[in-house]
Amino acid sequence: MTLPPSTHAPHIFVDDLERLELDPADDHHLHVLRIAVGAPIIACDGRGAWRLCRRTATLEADGPTTTSARALPSISIAFALTKGDKPELVVQKLTELGVDRIVPFFAERSIVRWDEARAQRNVDRLRRVAREAAMQSRRFTLPDLTDVTSMASVGAQGFVRADRGGTPLSLACPSIAIGPEGGWSDDERTAMPDSIALSDTVLRAETAAIAAAAVLGALRRPT
């Protein structure tokens, strides 16, 4: 992976690296971090391209646009929605660990049930969490965080369920589905027969998602 010359510089995300515009929320973030005028900043487009900048009244380019190679294979984690602020924790940690695609879904035993409007509000919030986590962890890319979907959709996308008694986790299965607090139903196990094991013990739903991301991320290497 090509690293910028100042790896400790804060990262921000912009829509266009040729027309640098600082988002007001990011400007506030830099102010909170006490980033001085003239200090280096890494501007990223969220898709792997970045360039070194300096903070002025807004942003001023201080280097060419560079594209960093993505680590392969792409890692996807689908997780059944859980109650409280656990979805935010999961999204934050999966982003920090370099997961490429995050898919929240409703399982049969999911306690959480959102109507369409609430689901959209919550997904928007989770995307903000992912963006902030990407900045904090110095990622060049933003994860693809999808809308909330169904278990049937997750199975159709080639995910393998995490369950005790499954085969050992490896990069042969880089798309892992994590069940809810109450575990998988019999129908869900039938619909998604292939499984991988994360531990000999029973993990909390959020722990399982983070563990899967950590192991897969450690196994893969940058291209």
C-alpha positions in Angstrom: 0.0 0.0 0.0 1.3 3.5 -0.9 1.4 5.6 2.2 1.4 9.4 2.3 4.6 11.2 3.4 3.0 12.2 6.7 1.1 9.2 8.0 0.2 11.0 11.2 -1.7 13.7 9.4 -5.5 13.7 9.9 -7.6 12.2 7.2 -10.7 13.8 5.8 -13.0 12.9 2.9 -14.0 15.1 0.0 -16.2 14.6 -3.1 -13.6 15.7 -5.6 -9.8 15.7 -5.1 -9.4 18.2 -8.0 -11.9 20.7 -6.4 -11.1 20.5 -2.7 -14.0 21.6 -0.6 -13.9 21.1 3.2 -17.2 19.8 4.7 -18.3 22.0 7.7 -18.4 19.0 10.0 -14.8 18.1 9.0 -13.7 21.7 9.5 -15.2 21.5 13.0 -13.4 18.2 13.5 -10.0 19.7 12.6 -10.7 22.7 14.9 -11.4 20.3 17.8 -8.1 18.5 17.0 -6.4 21.9 17.1 -5.0 21.4 13.6 -3.1 24.6 12.9 -3.2 26.6 9.6 -0.6 25.2 7.3 -0.6 21.8 8.9 -0.6 18.7 6.6 -3.9 16.9 5.9 -4.7 13.9 3.8 -7.7 14.4 1.6 -9.3 11.1 0.4 -12.1 10.5 -2.0 -13.4 7.4 -0.2 -12.5 5.1 -3.1 -8.7 4.7 -2.5 -7.4 8.0 -4.0 -5.8 10.6 -1.8 -3.6 13.7 -1.9 -1.5 15.6 0.6 -3.0 19.0 1.4 -2.5 21.9 3.8 -5.1 23.6 5.9 -5.6 27.2 4.9 -8.9 29.0 5.0 -10.2 25.8 3.4 -7.8 23.2 1.8 -4.9 23.7 -0.5 -3.4 20.9 -2.5 0.3 20.1 -1.6 0.9 17.1 -3.8 -0.4 14.9 -6.6 -3.3 12.5 -6.4 -2.2 9.0 -5.6 -4.3 5.8 -5.6 -3.5 3.1 -3.0 -4.0 -0.5 -3.9 -6.8 -2.3 -2.1 -6.1 -5.3 0.0 -7.7 -8.5 -1.5 -10.0 -10.3 -1.3 -12.7 -7.8 -0.4 -14.1 -8.5 3.1 -17.9 -8.3 3.8 -19.6 -8.7 7.1 -23.4 -8.9 7.4 -24.7 -8.5 10.9 -28.2 -9.0 12.4 -29.4 -5.8 14.0 -29.2 -5.8 17.8 -30.7 -3.4 20.4 -29.2 -0.3 21.9 -26.1 1.3 20.5 -24.4 -2.0 19.5 -24.9 -1.5 15.8 -22.9 1.7 16.1 -20.1 -0.2 17.9 -20.1 -2.9 15.3 -19.9 -0.4 12.4 -17.2 1.6 14.1 -15.0 -1.4 14.7 -15.6 -3.0 11.3 -14.5 0.2 9.7 -11.4 0.5 11.8 -10.5 -3.1 10.9 -10.7 -2.4 7.2 -14.0 -4.2 6.2 -15.0 -3.3 2.7 -18.7 -4.0 2.8 -21.1 -3.9 5.8 -24.6 -5.3 5.5 -27.1 -4.8 8.4 -30.1 -7.2 8.2 -33.1 -8.4 10.1 -33.0 -12.0 11.3 -36.0 -14.1 12.5 -34.9 -13.6 16.1 -33.8 -10.0 15.9 -35.3 -8.0 18.7 -34.9 -4.8 16.8 -37.6 -4.0 14.2 -37.4 -0.7 12.3 -40.0 0.7 10.0 -38.8 2.1 6.6 -38.4 5.7 7.8 -36.6 4.7 11.0 -34.4 2.3 9.1 -33.2 5.0 6.8 -32.5 7.4 9.7 -30.5 4.8 11.5 -28.6 3.8 8.4 -27.7 7.4 7.8 -26.4 7.6 11.3 -24.4 4.4 10.9 -22.8 5.8 7.7 -21.8 8.9 9.7 -20.2 6.6 12.3 -18.4 4.7 9.5 -17.1 8.0 8.1 -15.8 9.2 11.4 -14.2 5.8 12.1 -12.5 5.9 8.7 -11.0 9.3 9.5 -9.9 8.2 12.9 -8.2 5.0 11.6 -6.6 6.8 8.7 -8.4 4.7 6.0 -8.3 5.9 2.4 -11.6 4.2 1.6 -15.1 4.3 3.0 -16.8 1.0 3.6 -19.9 0.3 1.5 -22.6 0.3 4.2 -25.8 -0.9 2.6 -29.4 -0.3 3.5 -31.0 -2.7 5.9 -31.9 -6.0 4.2 -33.4 -9.4 4.9 -31.8 -12.7 5.8 -32.9 -14.1 2.4 -31.1 -11.3 0.6 -27.9 -12.0 2.7 -28.0 -15.7 1.8 -28.5 -14.9 -1.9 -25.4 -12.7 -1.9 -23.1 -15.6 -1.0 -22.6 -15.0 2.7 -21.6 -17.9 5.0 -23.1 -17.9 8.5 -20.9 -17.9 11.6 -21.9 -20.7 13.9 -20.4 -23.2 16.3 -19.3 -26.4 14.7 -18.5 -24.8 11.4 -15.3 -25.0 9.3 -12.3 -22.9 10.4 -12.4 -19.3 9.2 -10.2 -18.5 6.2 -10.1 -16.2 3.2 -11.9 -18.8 1.2 -15.0 -17.4 2.9 -14.5 -13.6 3.0 -18.2 -12.9 3.3 -19.5 -13.7 6.8 -23.0 -13.3 8.3 -23.4 -12.8 12.0 -26.6 -13.8 13.7 -28.7 -12.0 16.4 -28.5 -12.3 20.2 -30.9 -15.3 20.1 -28.9 -17.2 17.5 -30.0 -18.5 14.1 -33.4 -20.2 13.6 -33.6 -23.7 12.2 -35.1 -22.2 9.0 -32.1 -19.8 8.7 -29.6 -22.7 9.2 -31.4 -24.6 6.4 -31.4 -21.6 4.1 -27.7 -21.0 4.7 -26.3 -24.5 5.3 -22.5 -23.6 5.0 -21.0 -22.2 8.2 -17.7 -21.2 9.7 -16.6 -21.2 13.3 -15.2 -18.2 15.1 -14.7 -19.7 18.6 -15.4 -22.8 20.7 -17.4 -20.5 23.0 -20.6 -18.6 22.4 -19.8 -15.0 21.4 -22.0 -12.0 21.8 -23.3 -10.8 18.4 -21.1 -7.7 18.4 -18.0 -9.7 19.5 -18.5 -12.2 16.7 -18.7 -9.5 14.0 -15.5 -7.8 15.3 -13.7 -11.2 15.7 -14.5 -12.2 12.1 -13.3 -8.9 10.7 -10.1 -9.0 12.8 -9.2 -12.5 11.7 -10.0 -12.0 8.0 -8.2 -8.6 8.0 -5.0 -10.2 9.5 -5.0 -13.0 6.9 -5.2 -10.9 3.8 -2.4 -8.9 2.3 -2.3 -5.7 0.2 -1.9 -6.3 -3.5 
